[in-house]
Amino acid sequence: MGESRTTLDFYKGLADACGFGELFPWKDDRELIEHEVAPSGLDFDTLLAGGGEIFREKTYGLQGRPFPTPSGKIEIYSHAFEEAGFDPLPTYLEPFKSPQGPRWQELGEKYPLVLATGTRTLYFNGSQLHNIASLQRFEPHPRAELGPQTAAAYGITHQDEVIVETDRGWVRMTADVNERTMEGVVLVPHGWEGDANCNRLTDANCREPIMGYPQWKGLLCSIRKASHTDK
């Protein structure tokens, strides 16, 4: 506290160091906010005084073309999808790397468990706040969560140091054996660094084929106790 830098200050400094600082011409946060709100007709002092202003009266009901689709209607049958070569009707697509997915035969024997990355903890905000000692006391280690039957099947007990591995890489975490996690599933958090960085497990090329969203849930993994040879 007292030494924090604003978001603008951080990114402007980074841009200056990289040689394109001219793309961040604002000298301080006030100037940036004034630039952002200017098109609305408001000004910074009005907002600072409290209360604000009504930008646009809220109206209810359907106005003109309410849905941004080619027909202006709700479309269960999507001609846009059809023209792009995809099923025009809502159809479930199994993830590529899942027990029912197309890569199970290739990966399932070595990576029989389902992995989900990105679980949150109460004490951190993504990769932020991990260096605060008072919060480290509550969450000192990254936790790989799994159910008791899954843990027993792999010889893992609560608080063991474990290696979670996919066909992309591995992470080292502390086992959290609990009843809340579905059997056959391993949950790992995001935001930790080094050997606990869950980005080591994911595959940027494994994407949902229509929207291109990466598969961070439903991947395939294995889990084992860590040993001194795991480096």
C-alpha positions as CSV (number, residue, x, y, z in Angstrom):
1,M,0.0,0.0,0.0
2,G,1.3,3.4,-0.9
3,E,3.6,2.0,-3.6
4,S,0.9,0.8,-6.0
5,R,0.9,2.0,-9.5
6,T,-2.3,2.7,-11.5
7,T,-3.2,0.5,-14.5
8,L,-2.5,3.5,-16.8
9,D,0.9,4.2,-15.1
10,F,1.9,0.6,-15.5
11,Y,0.9,0.1,-19.1
12,K,2.2,3.6,-20.2
13,G,5.5,2.8,-18.6
14,L,5.6,-0.6,-20.4
15,A,4.7,1.0,-23.7
16,D,7.4,3.7,-23.3
17,A,10.0,1.0,-22.6
18,C,8.9,-0.9,-25.7
19,G,9.0,2.1,-27.9
20,F,5.4,2.8,-28.6
21,G,4.5,5.2,-25.8
22,E,2.8,7.5,-28.2
23,L,-0.2,5.2,-28.2
24,F,-0.8,6.1,-24.5
25,P,-0.8,10.0,-24.8
26,W,-2.6,10.6,-21.5
27,K,-0.4,12.1,-18.8
28,D,-2.5,10.9,-15.8
29,D,-5.7,9.0,-15.0
30,R,-7.9,12.1,-14.9
31,E,-6.9,12.9,-18.5
32,L,-7.7,9.4,-19.6
33,I,-11.1,9.4,-17.9
34,E,-12.0,12.7,-19.4
35,H,-11.1,11.3,-22.8
36,E,-13.2,8.2,-22.2
37,V,-16.4,10.0,-21.1
38,A,-16.2,13.0,-23.5
39,P,-18.4,11.3,-26.2
40,S,-21.2,10.9,-23.7
41,G,-21.3,14.7,-23.0
42,L,-20.3,14.2,-19.4
43,D,-17.2,15.5,-17.8
44,F,-14.9,14.3,-15.0
45,D,-15.9,17.0,-12.5
46,T,-19.6,16.0,-12.8
47,L,-18.8,12.4,-12.1
48,L,-16.4,13.3,-9.2
49,A,-19.1,15.4,-7.5
50,G,-21.2,12.2,-7.1
51,G,-24.6,11.2,-8.4
52,G,-23.7,11.3,-12.0
53,E,-26.1,12.0,-14.8
54,I,-28.7,10.0,-16.7
55,F,-27.1,9.2,-20.0
56,R,-30.1,7.7,-21.6
57,E,-33.6,7.0,-20.2
58,K,-34.3,3.3,-20.0
59,T,-37.1,2.1,-22.2
60,Y,-38.7,-1.3,-22.2
61,G,-40.2,-3.4,-24.9
62,L,-39.0,-4.5,-28.4
63,Q,-37.7,-1.6,-30.5
64,G,-37.1,-2.1,-34.2
65,R,-35.0,-5.2,-34.9
66,P,-34.4,-6.5,-31.4
67,F,-32.2,-9.4,-32.3
68,P,-28.8,-8.9,-34.1
69,T,-29.5,-11.8,-36.5
70,P,-29.9,-11.7,-40.3
71,S,-33.7,-12.3,-39.9
72,G,-34.1,-10.0,-36.9
73,K,-35.6,-12.9,-35.1
74,I,-34.5,-15.6,-32.6
75,E,-32.8,-18.2,-34.9
76,I,-32.7,-21.8,-33.8
77,Y,-31.6,-22.7,-37.3
78,S,-28.6,-20.6,-38.1
79,H,-28.0,-19.9,-41.8
80,A,-24.7,-18.3,-40.9
81,F,-23.4,-21.5,-39.4
82,E,-24.8,-23.4,-42.4
83,E,-22.9,-21.2,-44.9
84,A,-19.7,-21.7,-42.9
85,G,-20.0,-25.5,-43.1
86,F,-21.3,-26.2,-39.6
87,D,-24.5,-27.8,-38.4
88,P,-27.1,-25.0,-38.5
89,L,-29.0,-26.5,-35.5
90,P,-27.8,-26.5,-31.9
91,T,-25.7,-29.7,-31.6
92,Y,-23.6,-30.9,-28.7
93,L,-19.9,-31.3,-29.6
94,E,-17.8,-33.5,-27.4
95,P,-14.4,-31.9,-26.4
96,F,-11.4,-33.3,-28.4
97,K,-9.6,-34.4,-25.2
98,S,-12.2,-36.1,-23.1
99,P,-13.2,-39.7,-22.3
100,Q,-15.7,-39.6,-25.1
101,G,-13.7,-37.4,-27.4
102,P,-11.9,-38.2,-30.7
103,R,-8.4,-38.3,-29.0
104,W,-9.3,-40.7,-26.2
105,Q,-8.0,-43.7,-28.0
106,E,-4.7,-41.9,-28.4
107,L,-4.4,-40.4,-24.9
108,G,-6.8,-42.3,-22.6
109,E,-4.5,-45.1,-21.5
110,K,-1.8,-42.7,-20.3
111,Y,-4.1,-39.9,-19.2
112,P,-7.3,-41.5,-17.9
113,L,-8.6,-38.6,-15.7
114,V,-10.6,-35.5,-16.6
115,L,-8.8,-32.2,-15.9
116,A,-10.4,-28.8,-15.3
117,T,-8.1,-25.8,-14.9
118,G,-8.9,-22.4,-13.5
119,T,-10.5,-23.1,-10.1
120,R,-10.6,-20.0,-7.9
121,T,-9.5,-19.5,-4.3
122,L,-10.9,-16.9,-1.9
123,Y,-7.6,-15.3,-1.2
124,F,-6.1,-14.4,-4.6
125,N,-7.2,-12.7,-7.7
126,G,-5.7,-14.8,-10.6
127,S,-2.0,-14.2,-10.5
128,Q,-2.3,-11.2,-8.1
129,L,-1.8,-11.0,-4.4
130,H,0.3,-14.2,-4.1
131,N,3.2,-12.3,-2.5
132,I,1.1,-11.0,0.5
133,A,2.2,-12.9,3.6
134,S,-1.1,-12.6,5.4
135,L,-2.9,-14.3,2.5
136,Q,-0.1,-16.9,2.0
137,R,-1.0,-18.2,5.5
138,F,-4.5,-19.2,4.3
139,E,-3.4,-20.6,1.0
140,P,0.3,-21.5,1.2
141,H,0.3,-24.0,-1.7
142,P,-1.5,-24.6,-5.0
143,R,-4.1,-27.4,-4.5
144,A,-4.9,-30.1,-6.9
145,E,-8.3,-31.3,-5.9
146,L,-9.6,-34.9,-6.3
147,G,-12.1,-37.2,-4.8
148,P,-11.2,-39.8,-2.1
149,Q,-11.8,-42.9,-4.4
150,T,-9.6,-41.4,-7.2
151,A,-6.9,-40.5,-4.6
152,A,-7.0,-44.1,-3.2
153,A,-6.8,-45.6,-6.7
154,Y,-3.5,-43.6,-7.3
155,G,-2.0,-44.1,-3.9
156,I,-2.4,-40.4,-2.9
157,T,-3.4,-39.1,0.5
158,H,-4.4,-35.6,1.5
159,Q,-1.5,-33.1,1.5
160,D,0.7,-35.3,-0.6
161,E,2.9,-33.5,-3.1
162,V,1.6,-34.6,-6.5
163,I,2.4,-34.3,-10.2
164,V,-0.5,-33.6,-12.6
165,E,0.4,-34.3,-16.2
166,T,-1.2,-33.9,-19.6
167,D,0.2,-34.6,-23.1
168,R,1.4,-30.9,-23.0
169,G,3.3,-30.8,-19.7
170,W,3.1,-31.2,-15.9
171,V,2.6,-29.2,-12.7
172,R,3.6,-29.9,-9.1
173,M,0.9,-29.2,-6.5
174,T,-0.4,-30.3,-3.1
175,A,-3.2,-32.9,-3.1
176,D,-6.5,-31.7,-1.7
177,V,-8.6,-34.8,-1.2
178,N,-12.2,-33.8,-0.6
179,E,-15.8,-35.0,-1.1
180,R,-16.8,-32.0,-3.3
181,T,-14.7,-33.1,-6.3
182,M,-16.3,-35.6,-8.7
183,E,-14.5,-38.9,-8.9
184,G,-12.3,-39.3,-11.9
185,V,-11.8,-35.5,-12.1
186,V,-8.8,-33.3,-11.1
187,L,-9.3,-29.6,-10.4
188,V,-6.3,-27.3,-10.6
189,P,-6.2,-23.5,-9.9
190,H,-4.8,-20.8,-12.1
191,G,-2.6,-17.9,-11.3
192,W,0.4,-19.7,-9.7
193,E,3.9,-19.5,-11.1
194,G,6.7,-21.8,-12.0
195,D,6.0,-25.5,-11.6
196,A,2.5,-24.8,-10.5
197,N,1.5,-22.8,-13.6
198,C,-1.6,-24.5,-15.1
199,N,-0.8,-23.1,-18.5
200,R,1.8,-25.9,-18.7
201,L,-1.1,-28.3,-19.0
202,T,-3.3,-26.7,-21.6
203,D,-3.1,-26.8,-25.4
204,A,-3.7,-23.5,-27.2
205,N,-4.3,-25.5,-30.4
206,C,-7.1,-27.5,-28.9
207,R,-10.1,-25.3,-29.6
208,E,-13.8,-25.4,-30.1
209,P,-14.1,-25.5,-33.9
210,I,-16.8,-22.8,-34.4
211,M,-16.0,-20.0,-32.0
212,G,-12.3,-21.0,-31.5
213,Y,-12.6,-21.0,-27.7
214,P,-9.7,-23.0,-26.1
215,Q,-10.4,-26.2,-24.1
216,W,-9.5,-25.5,-20.5
217,K,-12.1,-27.9,-19.1
218,G,-12.5,-31.5,-19.9
219,L,-8.9,-32.2,-20.8
220,L,-7.2,-35.6,-20.1
221,C,-4.6,-36.0,-17.4
222,S,-2.9,-38.3,-15.0
223,I,-1.9,-37.8,-11.3
224,R,0.8,-39.4,-9.2
225,K,2.9,-38.7,-6.1
226,A,5.8,-36.4,-6.7
227,S,9.3,-37.8,-6.2
228,H,12.8,-36.2,-6.0
229,T,13.3,-37.0,-9.7
230,D,10.4,-34.8,-10.8
231,K,12.2,-31.6,-11.8
